[in-house]
Amino acid sequence: MSVRAAGPADLAAVAALHADRIGEGFLSSLGPGFLRRLYRRVLASPDGFVLVATASGSTAGPVVGFVAGVGNVGALYRRFLVRDGIVAGVLAAPQLVRAAPRVIETLRYPAATDDLPDAEILAVAVAADAAGAGIGRALVAAGTDALTALDVTAAKVVTTADNAAAIAMYRACGFASTAAVEVHAGRASEVLVWTAS
């Protein structure tokens, strides 16, 4: 396995992995077109990154996992709404209408963690046939290295409180459970924070 910076040509694979492997939250339900647009904005952000893991130790191999992060999640959402909101909204219109309350909850979420770091690991996903090989941990470690390169000294990650595997992975990568939030009403989430050593 190799980890490298993603490019625009990788975004379809990243969106497909997100849609297939991240069941919590509602972004997966908005479809690959929406997700490609979102990750394109992360790549275009001066404080954002998307890293991919490729199979067979070759940087040109198939994408088997990814991690995405940003130095300020609230600023990312604002940039996305201003620069991509109309197109992304058209791509996911039927799902957005059905999920309007969840959209509002997601946009409000950064304010619920005002006392925590602005930087965030946004998503980590590994293909089903590559799970259990340590790729997720390698991606999270690469993500914290990317944050360090951006001069970020602390970052958060949010996962549902019942996702024991994700919580264990983040703790193994140096994140500490810090807060409980409800990004979406009735669904408990755990916020874990990493601090550079």
KAURVEN-V165811 format. One record per residue. N is the residue number from 1. SS is DSSP state (h for helix, s for strand, l for the rest). PHI is phi as a letter, one per 40 degrees, with the letter a starting at -180 (999 if undefined). PSI is psi in radians with two decimals (999 if undefined). Layout:
n-><N N>
ss-><SS SS>
phi-><PHI PHI>
psi-><PSI PSI>
This chain:
n-><1 2 3 4 5 6 7 8 9 10 11 12 13 14 15 16 17 18 19 20 21 22 23 24 25 26 27 28 29 30 31 32 33 34 35 36 37 38 39 40 41 42 43 44 45 46 47 48 49 50 51 52 53 54 55 56 57 58 59 60 61 62 63 64 65 66 67 68 69 70 71 72 73 74 75 76 77 78 79 80 81 82 83 84 85 86 87 88 89 90 91 92 93 94 95 96 97 98 99 100 101 102 103 104 105 106 107 108 109 110 111 112 113 114 115 116 117 118 119 120 121 122 123 124 125 126 127 128 129 130 131 132 133 134 135 136 137 138 139 140 141 142 143 144 145 146 147 148 149 150 151 152 153 154 155 156 157 158 159 160 161 162 163 164 165 166 167 168 169 170 171 172 173 174 175 176 177 178 179 180 181 182 183 184 185 186 187 188 189 190 191 192 193 194 195 196 197>
ss-><l s s s s l l h h h h h h h h h h h h h h l l l l l h h h h h h h h h h h h h h h h h h l l l s s s s s s s h h h l l l l l s s s s s s s s l l h h h h h h h h h h h h h h h h h h h l h h h h h h l h h h h h h h h h h h h h l l l l l l l s s s s s s s l h h h l l l l h h h h h h h h h h h h h h h l l l l s s s s s s s l l l h h h h h h h h h l l l s s s s s s s s s l l s s s s s s s s s l l>
phi-><999 b b a c c b d c c c c c c c c c d c c b b c c g b d d c c g c c c c d c c c c c d d c c c b b a b b b b b c g g b c c c c c b a a b b a a c a c c c c d c c c c c c b d c c c c c c b d c c c c c b d c c c c c c c c d d c c b d c b d c c a c c a b a b d d c b c g b g c d c c c c c c c c c c c d c c g c b a a b a b a c c c c c c c c c c c c c c g c b c b a b b b c b d g b c b b b b b b b c c>
psi-><2.46 2.58 2.30 2.89 2.39 2.67 3.06 -0.58 -0.29 -0.19 -0.53 -0.74 -0.70 -0.83 -0.72 -0.73 -0.77 -0.88 -0.64 -0.63 -0.20 1.75 -0.33 2.83 -2.97 -0.07 -0.63 -0.58 -0.21 -0.13 2.82 -0.59 -0.79 -0.80 -0.69 -0.76 -0.74 -0.85 -0.46 -0.72 -0.67 -0.82 -0.64 -0.23 2.41 -0.38 0.37 2.78 2.64 2.14 2.50 2.57 2.31 2.64 2.83 0.29 0.14 2.33 -0.30 -0.02 3.04 2.54 2.17 -0.04 2.88 2.78 2.44 2.51 2.95 2.61 -0.45 1.82 -0.63 -0.75 -0.65 -0.83 -0.71 -0.79 -0.73 -0.79 -0.77 -0.78 -0.42 -0.10 -0.78 -0.88 -0.80 -0.66 -0.70 -0.74 -0.54 0.40 -0.92 -0.71 -0.64 -0.67 -0.80 -0.49 0.39 -0.80 -0.63 -0.56 -0.84 -0.74 -0.73 -0.73 -0.52 -0.37 -0.80 -0.58 -0.44 -0.24 0.57 -0.55 0.05 2.97 2.58 -0.56 2.60 2.45 1.98 -0.72 2.56 2.30 2.51 2.40 2.55 -0.70 -0.03 0.00 2.62 0.08 0.17 0.15 -0.71 -0.81 -0.72 -0.67 -0.74 -0.72 -0.73 -0.63 -0.74 -0.57 -0.71 -0.69 -0.75 -0.71 -0.42 0.16 0.46 2.27 -0.15 2.52 2.74 2.88 2.53 2.34 2.76 2.55 -0.38 0.13 1.32 -0.65 -0.77 -0.76 -0.77 -0.72 -0.83 -0.72 -0.70 -0.40 0.21 0.12 2.55 2.38 2.25 -0.64 2.81 2.37 2.92 1.64 -0.77 2.36 2.30 0.04 1.86 2.38 2.71 2.37 2.20 2.52 2.36 2.42 2.29 2.47 999>
